[in-house]
Amino acid sequence: MEPARRYIEAVYDAFAKDPVAGVVSLDQSMHRGAQLRPGKVVRQRQDQIGEILDNIVRRGQQEGVIGNHIDGNGLEFMTLIMAVNCASSTEMFERYTGREWRLDAAETRAFAIDLLLRALAP
C-alpha cells in the first residue's frame, strides 16, 4: 500500500502547490477536455504512468492490501478527482452549502489521502 500512498501524496501535493492547475482541470472536465492537446512525449509518459499504477495495484492485490475492485485506471481517476477538488473546491463548497469547511490544509490533505487509501482496501 505504501507505493499507492506515495503516488496519492505526490499528486495531491502537486495540485495543492498550484491550485490554478486544479481550476484548469475542473474547467476542462466541464468541457470534456476539449482544449487538451497532449503531444507524443506526454502520451508516452501517460502510458508509463499507467503501467506503473497497474503494477502498484497488482502488487497490492497480491499482498492482500488492495481489493480486486480497483485497477490502475481507477487509482489514477480517484486520485486526480480528489486532488483537483480538494485543491480548488473548498471555497465553492463553502459558498454552495453555506457551511464552513472546518479542516485546515494539512487536515484536508490527511482526510483525502486516508479516504482514498480506505477506498483501495479489500
Secondary structure as UniProt FT lines:
FT   HELIX           2..17
FT   HELIX           19..30
FT   TURN            31..35
FT   HELIX           40..62
FT   TURN            63..64
FT   TURN            68..69
FT   HELIX           72..88
FT   HELIX           90..97
FT   HELIX           105..120
//
